[in-house]
């Protein structure tokens, strides 16, 4: 369920053609979850200031159930920062990356929270094992 949100004051036309796909591939490699689980949200054309200036800037949010923490966040930052800077043509001192760890009860998919889905899967496995 990793979600990457990129908000920027760049116009949509300035985003590289395959930016979302390339970001998905990189994030999947870094976080270690399949690409099919990622949601990439791009918000160009935002009215944004960074450090009091409206020069190109961005705010990036990375949220995931697990796979977030001090050492991992540093690893992700070291890989995401140059990628974002190069792809968006934004200086590395003109964007923040925020990392958010979510609990399975905080995210729903197909009408159920992921915690509920995990519990149901565990019950099915237990029932199968006892047969």
QUIVENPE-V668448 format. One record per residue. N is the residue number from 1. PSI is psi in whole degrees, -180 to 180 (* if undefined). BURIAL is b if it has 24 or more other ideal C-beta (glycine too) atoms within 12 Angstrom, else e. Layout:
[[N	PSI	BURIAL] [N	PSI	BURIAL]]
//
This chain:
[[1	16	b] [2	137	b] [3	128	b] [4	122	b] [5	127	b] [6	115	b] [7	134	b] [8	157	b] [9	2	b] [10	147	b] [11	152	e] [12	-33	e] [13	-17	e] [14	-12	e] [15	134	b] [16	149	e] [17	-43	e] [18	27	e] [19	-49	b] [20	-42	b] [21	-44	e] [22	-38	b] [23	-39	b] [24	-47	b] [25	-47	e] [26	-48	b] [27	-39	b] [28	-43	b] [29	-45	e] [30	-49	b] [31	-23	b] [32	30	e] [33	151	e] [34	145	e] [35	-35	e] [36	-17	e] [37	-11	e] [38	143	b] [39	119	b] [40	125	b] [41	120	e] [42	127	b] [43	83	e] [44	178	b] [45	27	e] [46	145	e] [47	107	e] [48	145	b] [49	145	e] [50	120	e] [51	30	e] [52	5	e] [53	146	e] [54	19	e] [55	162	e] [56	131	b] [57	173	b] [58	163	b] [59	128	b] [60	133	b] [61	131	b] [62	118	b] [63	146	b] [64	154	b] [65	109	b] [66	180	e] [67	25	b] [68	133	b] [69	170	e] [70	-52	e] [71	-42	e] [72	-42	e] [73	-40	b] [74	-42	e] [75	-47	e] [76	-44	b] [77	-40	b] [78	-29	e] [79	-41	b] [80	-37	b] [81	-54	b] [82	-35	e] [83	-51	b] [84	-43	b] [85	-45	e] [86	-46	e] [87	-41	b] [88	-9	b] [89	42	e] [90	132	b] [91	148	e] [92	-18	e] [93	16	e] [94	19	b] [95	153	b] [96	153	b] [97	124	b] [98	135	e] [99	128	b] [100	125	b] [101	124	e] [102	152	e] [103	151	e] [104	-26	e] [105	-12	e] [106	-7	e] [107	134	b] [108	151	e] [109	133	e] [110	47	e] [111	6	e] [112	147	e] [113	157	e] [114	-28	b] [115	-43	e] [116	-44	e] [117	-42	e] [118	-43	e] [119	-44	e] [120	-40	e] [121	-41	e] [122	-40	e] [123	-41	e] [124	-43	e] [125	-42	e] [126	-41	e] [127	-41	e] [128	-41	e] [129	-30	e] [130	-6	e] [131	*	e]]
//
